[in-house]
Amino acid sequence: MPPIDTHSRDGCLATNRRGMLRASGAGFGWLAAQALLAGESAAALPPADAPYRVPARAKRVIFMFMKGGPSQVDTFDYKPKLQADDGKELPFDKPRVQFAPTGNLLGSPWKFRQYGQSGIHVSELFPHVARHVDDICFLNSCHGTNSAHGGAVLKLHTGSDTFVRPGMGAWVNYGLGTDNDNLPGFLTICPTLAHGGLNNWNSAFLPAEYQGVPLGVASRPATEARVKYMGNPRWSTAVQRRQLDFLSSLDGAAGLPTDGQLDARLKSFELAFRMQAEMPGLQDLSQESPETLALYGIDEARTENFGRQCLMARRFVEAGVRFVQVTHSDGKVQWDQHGDLLAGHTEKAAEVDKPIAGLLLDLKRRGLLDDTLVVWGGEFGRTPVAQGKDGRDHNPDGYTMWMAGGGVKGGQRYGATDEYGYYAVENRMHIHDVHATMLWLLGIDHLKLTYRHAGRDFRLTDVAGHVHHGVMA
């Protein structure tokens, strides 16, 4: 065989035709295998008869995380009795374990009014979201087990507040695969690095290809939320392709048993290579019309940051990303108003209200809301009793999350807290139940979606969780 010509005019590795065919024959085979596997994954992941499959209502998820714990009794859980008894002593026992000392009942400083055909009460903090109540199912009976931010955030994201476990986006990605082989199946936009940090979106013992890909961080503006090093100024696309083919051929030629970590690393290289073609365009919001930018509040300073996150989320799910998370957290106060509730919640709600409503309307206009599950919530709620003069303490015993689209029955309040909004008392939904219900809407039986690790079968809901079918249309 003639020698391979390794000279080129641009100084990059090159070859003549015959040498190229000989040197990269394995690479062509690899590309063909990749294409076949991609086609199989798109068509048959998961197979219709997979043991964990149930009829799906939704294909994808957008999770809007309100870090710090929004107050349920000041937003979406109207309590007339709390208003009437403002300043009085709570007539029943407070939780045995409290995060901090609290005083008497504190009525909401905001007015509530009814919206939509369903007549659901919503606080004046959310006038834009309120217009969409008929598409929303308010989960007024959520509860958890941890009153500290760190443990509660991990519990919400991974189902565990004490151990490193895969994030819920990783479980969804593992169970359903990707709809776009050029993009990650799980993206988290402007995630917080506090209270668990990357453990909230990691894949833990699941294969590394299912972990979340972060775009930016919460402490930096959303304009910087992009995948770094997307372009390679040194090597052309053709040269990068040949480098990956060479790595693959070395791995295959070694004749050694398959190494999971090495295989995952090669897959991450392949995905990064393919992302170069698609990701830059998806991150470019200048392609959107002025009307769409205004819909998300990107033309206003107060809503611009979270509006960008929400619009990127729509663009990503539209392109086939399975699970997208957006995080509202400025790295400072967030929703954690132990004092100065009036100023803090007013500011935080104003930053997200219009972008959230814009996302719901945009998804609906594009026909995406029917099979996109939108989930909103924080790691816990707030107490109906005062902390200090005008604050509320952490409350994991009863709080509100909500779901919209994706097979959810809108225009309803599901479950309830007591007359003051302290404890979940009706159709109680532990965070494991929220996860189980989310997975069911996606066509996954949470009891059967397991992964064998360290001698036992793990799942997102651990050894608990119940599907709440009353949430569904």
N, C-alpha and C positions, 0 to 999 in steps of 0.2 A: 504494500500500500504506500502511496506517496506520502511524504511528510505533510503535516498540517502547517499551513501558512498562518503565522501569528502576527503578521504585520498589517497595519491599516493606516490610512492617511490621517485619521484623527487620533491615532495613538492608542485606541481601544483594542481589546482582544478581537481578532478577526480570524477568518479561515476561508479557504477556497471551498467550492461547492461540495466536492467529494469528501474533503476533510471534515467539513461542517456536518455532513450527513453521518459520517462515521462517528464523530465525536459527540454528536447530540442525538444519536438514534434513541438512546435511552430516554433522552429528554422529550422527544416526540411521543414516545410511549407513555411517559409520565403525563404529558399534557392531555393525551387521549384518555388516559385513565381518570384524570381529574375531571374532564368533561363528562365522562360516563357517570362518575360518582356524583357529580353535581346534578346531573339529570335525574339520577336515582333519588338523591336526597330531596330534590324539589317535588318529585312525583310520589315518593313513597315514605317520607319521613314525617310523621310516623305512619306506618302501614295502617290501613283501615281496621285490621284485626289486632292491633297492638293491645296487650292486656289492659293498659291504662286508658284506652280511648273510650270516650262517650261522645254523643252528638254535640258538636261545637256550635256555640252562638257567636263567639268572637274569634278573630284571627290574630289579634295583636293587642298590646297594652300600652297606654301612656299613663305613667304614674307621676302625679304632681305631689311632691313631698314638701310640706310646710314645716320646716325645722323649728323646733322650740315648743310646739304644742299650742295650737289655736284654741281659744275658749269656745266650747260648744254652746254655752248659754248666752254668748254674745254674738253668735253667728247664725247657726242653723237649728238650734234646739230651744225653741221659745218656751219660756216658763213664766206664765202670769203670776203664779204663786210666789215665785222668787221676787218679782217686782213688788207684789203687795206686802211682802214681809221683809223688805229691805231694812237692814240694821238690827233685825231680831236675832235671837240665838237659834242655831240649828236645832230642830226638835228631835233629832235622833243622833246616834253616836257617829262620830267621825271615824275614818279608818284607823285600825290599830297601829299601823305604820304610816306615818306622814313624813313628807319631805321636809317641812318646816312648820312652825306654829302658825295657826290661823285663828281668826276671830269670828265675828258674826256674819250673817248673810249679807251679800253685796249684790243688789239689783243691777241689771245691765244699764249702762249709760246710753245705750242706743235703742231706738224704737224699732219695733217689728211691724211688718204689714204683710198681708196675704198677696200671693202672686199666682198667675196662671189659672187654668181650669181646675187644677187640683186644690187651689187655695192654700198652699203651704206658706207658713210664716217664714220670712227671711229678714234678717237684720238689715238696717240701712247701711251697714258696712259693705254689703255686697249687692248694690243695685243692678249691676250688669249681669252677674250670675243669676240673680233672682228671676230674670226674664226667661231662664231656661229650666225652671223647676219641673216642668212637665216632662223633661227628658232625664231628670235626675232621681235616683233613689237615695234618700238620706238614711244612712245607717246610724241611727241615734242611740244604739245600744252597744257600741264597741267597748271593750275593756281589755286591759293587759295585766301584767304581773310585776311591773317594775316602775318605780316612781322617779328613777334617775335617768337623765338624758342618754347616757352611754348605753346602758342596758336596754332601755326602751327603743332606742334607734336600731340597735342590732336585732332586737326581737321583731320589730316591724319589717326589717329588710331580709332577715335570714331565718326567722322562726326560733332563734336561740339568743338569749341575752348573756350567756356565759361561755359558749364554745364558738370556735371558728367554723362556720357552716356556709354552704353556697347561698348567694343572694337569690331572692325570688326571681329576678330576671334571668339568672343563670339556670335555674330550674325550668323556667318556661322555654328558654333557648334549647336546653337539653331535651325537653320533651317534644318540642314541635319542630326543631331545626330552623333553618333560615329560608326566607322567601327570595333572598337576593344573595348569590354567592360572591358578589363583589363588595358586600358590606357586612359588618359584624351583626350578629343576631341580637345583641344587647348593647345599648348605648346609654350612658348617663351623662347628662349635660350639667355643667357647673356643680359637681357634687361637693359636699362638705368634706373636709379632711379631718374634722373633729368627730368625737364620739363614735369611734370604730373605723372611720376613714375608709380605706380601700376594702376592709373586711365586709363592708355593706354591699359591695358589688363584685366581690371576688367569686371564684368558682370553687374554692376550697379543694375538696377531694374529687369533684367532677373534673373531667378533662379540661385543660386550660382553654380550649377553643370556645368554651361557653361562658367565660368570664366577661364582665362588662368592660367596655372601652370608654374611658373618661374623656370628655371634651371640656377642657378648662377646669377651673376650681371655683368654689363659691366666693372666695375672697377677691376674685378678679372679675372685671366686667365681662358680660356675655359676648362682647365683640371679640374677645380673645379665646372664646370657646371653639377650638378647632383642633383637629388632629395635627400634632406637630410633625415636622419633617415629611410632609406629604410629597414634596418634590425632591428629586435627587439631582443636584446641579452637576454632579461629577459623572455619573454613569447614565447612559441612555437606557430607554426601556428594553431594547433588544439585549444589551449587555446584562442588565439585571435578570432578564429571563434566562439567559444562559448560565448565570451564576447559580440560580435556583435549581436549574436542571442538573448542574454539576453536583451540587450538594445532594440532590435526590439520588443521583446515580451512585455516589459514594455510599450513601446509606443502604441502598439496595445491594451493592456489590459486596458489602461486608459479610453477608451471609450469617449475621447474628440474629438472635431472637429480637422481635420488635420491642423497642424501648418506648414506653408511653410518653415520657417527658420529651424525648428527642422528636418523636412523631408530632407532638403538640407544638413544639418549637418550629418545626418545618411547616406545619399548617399555618402558624401565625405569620411566618415569612411569606407564604403564598397569599394569604389574605391581605397582608400589607401591600404586596405587589399589585394585586387586583384593585385595591381601594384607590390607588393613585389615579385611576381612570374615572372613578365615579364620585368620590368624596368631595373634591374641590367644588364641583358644580352644586352639590347639595348644600354646602356650607355658604354659598354665595346668595345672600338674600336680595341682592340688587335685581335679581330676575323677577321678583314679585312686584305686583302693581302697587302704586301709591295707596289705592283703596284697601288692599290687603294689609299693607304695613300699618295703616291707620286703624284697621279693624283690631289688630293686636296691640295697639298703643305704642308702636315703635316710633311714632312721630311725637311722642310726649316724653319729657325727661323722667317723669315719675314712673312710668310703665315700660319704658324702653328696654330695660335690662331683662325683666321677666318675659316681656313680649317676644323678644328675640328667642329665648329658650322655647317658648310655646310654638312659635312658627317653625323653628328648626325641628321640633318634635313632629309636627305635621308633615314636613317634607321627608323626614326619615321614615315614618311609618308608611307614607305613600310610596316610598321607594322599596319597601319590603323589610325594613328592620322590625323584628318581632316584638321587642320590649324596649321602650324609651322612657327614661326617667328624667324629669326636670326638678331642680331643687331650688326652693326659695329660701335663701340664707345668705346674709351679707357678712357672716363671720363675726357679727357684733351682737345685737339684741335679738334678732329673729322674732319669733312669736312669744318669747319667754318673758312675759310681763309680770314679774313679781311685784312691781310697783309701776305707777304711772300707766295704768291700763288704758285709759282713754287716749292718750297720745300714741302709745305704742301700737295698739291694735288698729287705730285709725290709719297710721302710716303704713303698716304692713298690708292691710286689706286693700288700700288704695293702689299699692304696687302690683297686686295680682288680679284684682277683680276684673278689669277690662281685658287683660290678656287671656284669662281663663274663658270668659264669655266668648271672646273672639275665636279661640280654638274650637269650642263646641259648635259655634255657628259655621265656621269654615269646614270642619269635618262633616257637618250635616249637609252643607251645600254640595260638597264633593262626593256624597254618597258613601263616606267612610265611617260615619258614626255607627251605622248599623252593625258593622263587624269590627269596630275598634272599641275596646273597653277602656274608659277613662276612669281613673281612680284618684281621689283627692283625700289627703289627710296628713296629720302629724303623728308624732310618736305617742302622744297622749293628749288629754284635754286639760282644763283648768278647774279649780275648785269654785263652787258657788259661794263660798265664804271668803272673806277678805284676808289677804296677807298684808299686814301693815294697814295703811290708810286706804290705798286705792290700787291694790294689786291682787293677783290670784296665784295660788300655788299650783304645783303639778297635780294632776288628777288622772291616774290610770284606771280608775274604777268605773267610769262612765263617760264616754265622749262620742263625738261624731266624726265619721268619715262619710264619703259618698262615692257612688258609682254612676256612670252614665254610658249609654250606648251599649254595644256588644251583647245584646240579649237581656239587658236589665229592664225591669218594669219601672218606667219613669213616673214622676208625679206621685210619689209615695214616701211616707216616713216609715221606715222599717225598724221595729223595735222601739224601746223607749227607756228613758231614765226616770227616776222618781220625780216628784213634783217640783223639786228644786234643782234637778240636774246633776246630782252627785253620783248616784250608783245606777248602773244598768240593771233594769228589773224585768224587762219584757223582751223576748226573743234575743237574749244576750248573745253577743258575737265577740268571742275571744279573737285575738289576732290570728290564731290558728284557723278559726272559722272563716275569717276574711280571706285568708290564703286558700283554703279549701274551696270556697265559693268562687274565687277568681279563677282557679284552675279548672273547675267544672265548666264555667262559662267558656273557657278556652278548649273544652273537649277533653279534659284530663281528669281522671279519677285520682284524687290525691293519695288515696290508700294504696294505689298500685304503681304510681310513679316513684320507683325506688332506685337506689344506687348502692351496690354492695361495696362496703369499705370497712376495714378493720374488724372483720368478722360479723358485721350486722348489716341489715338493710336500712338505709337512711331515706328519709323523705322530708320535704319542706315543712310538713306539719308535725314532724317528730312522731309521737304516739298519740296525738290528739287531733282535734279538728272535725267539724261537722259542716256539711254543705247546707246552706240556707236557701232552699228553693223558693221561698217567698220573695226573694230579691228579684227573681227572674220573671220575664214576661211570659 
